């Protein structure tokens, strides 16, 4: 299988390369004919029933030990924990005294507790005190997709078949959020660092802190607060604050380009002609591979 070269800053006008082509696949058939998720399982579970005691979380994370820290993202820090049952979990601890973070916490807890799909990170529970806002997720053993794609020592693990499987898995998770769940959810921050990979390299969409819930007949909305990650945000959303399911689809398209090319979509620090999306659009316009 083709093993992509390590990530490098491309020249302004890269010469077309002849690469081994992946097997032609009917994506529509794969996605729409997948086994339907269990729509009822967990969707009626009350948020209150998922509440953890703070002492349980402190014990699980060894009192938020630095050795247990997995990283930082969104509005807080993430720790690895182990419950008394032996189950490993990921504990997202929000930044203290962040009004914005508290709002995102409530959004994430309310939304994710009702979402059940194999391509979404599962919310195990939450903890809320006067000083702490914590979310407890299933522990996804491998790292995020960006670390596999853009790390020279890791990207060789992703052959064409693995990349195809990841693309299809993300598409299934996104389809569930937009159409197959009883809720219609716009993620608004879909990017490779928010796609986690399990031991079998199955993708799981994570971090719903910026997500928006739409009504049954609602298809779009507007906001004055532009949130998300530059390089993945749809142009109309950046300029006007207008967002819809198409905003997530645009972000998904950026991720697909990153998975195929091995190049990262960067917004700042590059000339326009060096930006991945600009190069992709130019090559497509010129009918070049």
DRENSEBA-918654 format. One record per atom (N, C-alpha, C, O): x negated, y, z. Coordinates in steps of 0.2 Angstrom, whole numbers, plus 5000, padded with zeros to 4 digits. Each point is the difference from the previous one (the first is absolute). Layout:
// DRENSEBA-918654
XYZ...
// end
This chain:
// DRENSEBA-918654
499649945000500450065000499650065000499450005002500950064996499650064999499950035007500550005004498950024998499850035006499850074999499550014998501050045004499850074999499450025003499849985005499950074991499450035003500150045006500650025001498949995003500150055006500250074998499950024994500550015010500250074998499550054999499550005005500550034990499550064999500450064997500549994997499250075004500350054997499950004992499450004998501150004998500049994993499750064997500150065002499649944992499850064996500750034997500549975001499350094997500650044998500449974994500650015000499049964995500349974995499849924999499549994996500849975008499849935000500149974994500550014997499049945001500149974994500549945001499949975005500550014991500549955000499649935001499549994997500849975008499749945001500449944998500650015000499149944998500449944998500049955006499549975001501150025002500049965006500549944999500450004995499549955008500449945000500750025002500150045005500449944991500750025001500449955004499949944999500450095006500449955004500649974996500250024995500049925008500649974996500650045000500250035005500149974989500650045000500649975004500149945001500250115003500549985005500650044999499950064999500749915002500650035000500150035007500349965004499550104998500150035006500750005003500249985005500350044990500750005002500249935002500450005005499449954992500249935002499849985007500349975004499050054997499749985006500450045006500149975005500050094994500350045005500749995002500249995005500250014989500849995001500249935002500549995002499149964996500149935001499749975006500049945001499750115003499749975006500549985005500650024999499249945006500549985005500250065004499650045002501149974998500350065003499850005008500049955003499850115000499950005007500649985004500650014998499349975008500649995005500250075002499750035005500849994992500350075001500250015007500050065003500349895000500350005007499550005006500150025005499449944993499549985005499750075003499650034997500549985009499750065004500350074998499850045003500649964992500250074998500550035005500050065000500349905004500550035005499750005007500350025005499049964995499750005007499950075002499850054997500449975010500050065002499350025002499649965002500250114997499450025002499849995007499549985002501050035003499949995007499849935002499649995004500649964992499949935002499249994998499849945002499950104995499349994998499550045004499450004999500950035007499550045004499549965004500349955003499150074997499549965004499850055006500150065000499749915006499850035005499350034999499649964997500250105006499350034998499549955004499450004997500749975008499549965003499949944996499449985000501149994996499849954996499650024994499549964998500650105000499650024994499350025003499549984996500450055009499350015003499649935001499450004998501049955005499649945001499849974993499549974999501050034996499949974993499450044997499649964996500350105005499450044996499450015005499650034998500449935008499550025004499950075002499550035000501150005001500050075002499850044995499650055001500649944993499850044994499250004999499750064999500049895002499349994999499750024994500349994994499150045005499750024994499949944996500050004994499849945009499949944997500649984996499949964995500750065007500649974997500350054995500549994996499150075003500350054995499849984993499549984998501150024998499949984993499950064996499749994994500550075008500050064995500550055002500349995005499750064991500550065001500450014993499749994995500950025006500450024994500650035002500349995006500050054989500650045002500050045005499650055000500749945006500050045005499749975007500250025005499449934994499749975006499549954999499849994994500049975011499549955000500349935000500649995002499149964995500249944999499649955004499450004999500849965005499649955004500349934999500649994998498949965003500249934999500249985007499750025005500849944996500249985007500249934999500149974995500050005011500249935001500549995006499850015005500849974993500549995005499949945004499649964999500850035007499949955004500149934997499849955001500750054994500149944996499549984995500049954997499550095003499449994995500150034993499550004996501050035003500150034994499650074999500050045004499749964990499650064999500450064997500549984996499450085006500450054997499650064999499450015002500950044994499650064999500450065003500650004999499150045005500350055005499950074997499450025000501150014998499950074997500150055006500650015002498950025000500150055006500050074997499550024997501150025004500050074997499650055004499949995006499950064990499650055003500450035006500650024998499150005007500450035006500150074998499750034997500949995006500250074999500150024993499950064998500349904997500150014993500850004999500349955000500050114999500750004999500249974994500549964999499150054996500149974993499949925001500449974997499150015007499949935001500649975003500249944998500150095007500649975003500649994995500349955000499850104996500550004995499949944995500449964999498950034999499949954996500049935003500249954997499750055010500049945003500849975000500149944999500350115003500749985000500349984993500449955000499350084995500249984993499849934999500349964997499050035004499749934999500449955004500149944997500050075009500349955004500749984998500249944999500250114999500749994998500049964994500549964999499150064996500049974993499749935000500449964998499050045004499649934999500349955004500049944998500450075008500349955004500549964996500249955001500150094994500649974996499749974994500549974996498950045002499849974994499649945001499649995004500649964992499749935000499849974993500549994996498950015002499849984994499349975000499650035004500249924993499349975000499550054998499449995001500850064995499550054997500050075004499850054997500549955009500050055004499749985007500249955002499450095001499849995007500550005005500450055000499749905004500549995004499950035007499550005003501050044999500050035006500249965006500649975000499050015005500149965005500450035006500449975003499450104998500450035005499750075001499650024996500550025009499850065001500050015008500249975004499450094998499950025007500150075000499650044996500849995009500150075000500050025007500449985004499150064999500050035006500050085000500050024994499950015011500050075000499350034997500050054998499549905002499450024997499849964994499550024997500849935002499849954994500649994995500549995002499350004992500449984995499649954996499550024997500749925003499749944997500449964996500649985002499149994993500449954995499649945000499350005000501049945001499749945000500149964993500649984999499050014997500149964994499649935000499649995004500749974991499649944999499350024998499950054997499649905005499350024998499949964994500149944999499750104996499849984993499249995000499650055001500249894998499349995002499550034995499550025003500649984991499650034995500050085001500550025004499250014992499950085000500550034995500449964997499650105002500550044996499749994992499449984999501050034997499949994993499450044997499649984996500450085007499450054997499349975002499650014996500449965010499349975002499849954995499449994999501149974999499849954995499850024993499649984997500850075001499950034993499450045000499650004994500250045011499550054999499449995004499550045000500449905003499449985003499649954996500349954998499150075000499649964995499949935002500049954996500050035011499949935002500749975000500049935001500650104999500649975001500449994993500449955000499550094995500450004995499949944995500549994996499049975005499949944996500549955002500149954997500250065009500549955003500650004996500549965000499650104996500750014996499949994993499850044996500349895002500049994993500750024997500450035003499749964990500650034997500649975003500550035001499549905001500649975002500250035007500650015002498950005002500150035007500350074999500450025004499350024991500350074999500750004998500450045002499749914993500749994998500549995006500550035000499349925004500449985006500150065004500650015003498950034998500150065005500550054997500450035003499549984990500550054997500749985000500450045002499749894997500749985000500350005007500550025001499049965004500350015007500250075002500550005004499150054994500150065002500750024997500450045003499749944990500650024997500649975003500550035001499449915002500649965003500250045007500650015001498950015002500150045006500350064999500550035004499350014991500350064998500749994997500550045002499649914995500749994997500549985006500650035000499249945005500449995006500150065004500650025002498950034998500250065003500550044997500450045003499549964990500450054996500749974998500550045000499649895000500649974997500349945004500650005001498949965001500349935003500250005007500349965003499450095001500250015007500750045001500250034995500149965011500650045001499850075000500550055000498949975002499850075000499650014994499749964996500350115002499650024994499550045003500150065002499349924998499450045003499550024995499849964995500050115005499550024996499450015005500050035005499549934993499450005004499650075001499950025005500050014989499750065000499250015001499750055000500049895002499350005001499749934998499649985003500650004991499849944997499350014997499950044996499649925007499350014998499649935002500349965004499150034993499749945001499849995007499949945003499950115001499950005007500649985004499949985006500750024992500649985003500349944998500549985001499049984995500249934998499549965003499450004999500949955006499649965003500049934997500549984997498949985004500049934996499949955006499650015004500849944996500049955005499549954997499650014995500349935009499549954999500049974993499549984997501250025000500149974993499950064995500249984994499650085008500050054995500750034998500050034995500549955009500650034998500150075003499850015006500550044990500050075002500650015004500549975000499450085005500550025005500050075000499550035002501150014996500050075001500150025007500449975004499250084998500050025007500150085001500050034995500049995011500050075002500650044997500050034994500649965009500650034998500150075004500650025000498950015002500150065004500350064996500350055003499649954991500350064996500649984996500250034995500049915006500649974996500650045001500150035005500449974990500650035000500549954998500049964996500650045008500649954999500550044996500250065002500049914992500550034996500749975001500049945003500550104996500749975001500149954994499650004995501049965005500149954995500050034993499849974996500550095003500150034994499550054998500050034995499549985010499550064999499449974996499849945001500050104994499449984996499450055000499549984998500650085005499550055000500150055006500550005003499050034998500050065006499550054999499549994995500550065008499550055000499750025007500449995005499050034996499750025006499650064999499750014995500250035010499550055000499349985003499550035000500649915003499449975004499749954995500249945000499250074997499749964995499549955004499550035003500749914998499549955003499849954996500449984995499149985006499849954996499250004999499750045004500149934991499350004998499850024993500349974996499450095003499850024994499649954996499649965002500650034991499749954996500549954999500049964995500550035010500649954999500750035000500449974998499650105003500750035000500250024993499650034996501049965003500350024993500050084999500150035005499749994989499950074999500650045002500050065003500649924995500650045002500150015007500350055003499549905001500150005007499550055003500250045005499249964993499550055002500250074999499950045004500349974990500250074997500750025003500050065002500549904998500650035002500349975007500550025002499249925000500349975006500549954999500449985004499850014989500549954998499749935000499549994997500949975006499849935001500549954999500650025001499349924997500549954998499649935000499450005002501049954996499649935000499550014995499549965000500550084995499550014995499450025002499449994998500650055008499450025003499649945003499450004999500949955004499749945002499749964993499549985001500950024994499849974994499450034997499549964998500450115002499450034998499449985004499549984997500650025010499449985004499949924999499449995000501049974998499949934999499650004993499549965000500750084995499650004994499350025001499549974997500350085008499450025001499649945003499449984998500949985007499749945003499949954995499449975000501050024995499949954994499450024997499649954998500350115000499450024996499449995004499549984998500550035009499449995004499849935000499549985000501149975001499849935000499749984994499649965000500750064994499749984993499350034999499649964998500350105004499450034998499450005005499450004998500849995008499550005005499850075002499550005004500850054993499850075002500550035004500649985000499250065004500550035005500350074998499650044997501049975004500350064999499850055005500350005006499350054992499850055004500350074998500150014994500050035011500350074998499550055000500050054996499649965009499550055001499349984999499949945000499750114998499349994999499849974993499449994999501150014997499849974993500350054995500550045001499149974993500350034994500649974998500049945000500450094996500649974998499949944995500349955001499250064995499949954995499749935004500049954997499850065009499749945004500649975004499949945002500650094999500649975004500349944996500150004994500049955010500249944997500750004996500049984995500550065008500650014997499950044993500449984995499250075005499950044994499749954995500250004994499349965008499749964995500449954997500049984994500549995010500449954998500550034995500249964995500150105007500550034995499650014993500349994995499150045006499750014993499949944996500150004994499649955009499949944997500749974997500049974994500550035010500649984997500350044994500249974995499750105006500250044994499649994994500350014994499149975007499549984994500149934998499649984995500849985008500149934998499449965001499949964996499750065009499449965002500149955006500450025004499249934996500149955006499750035006500049975005
// end
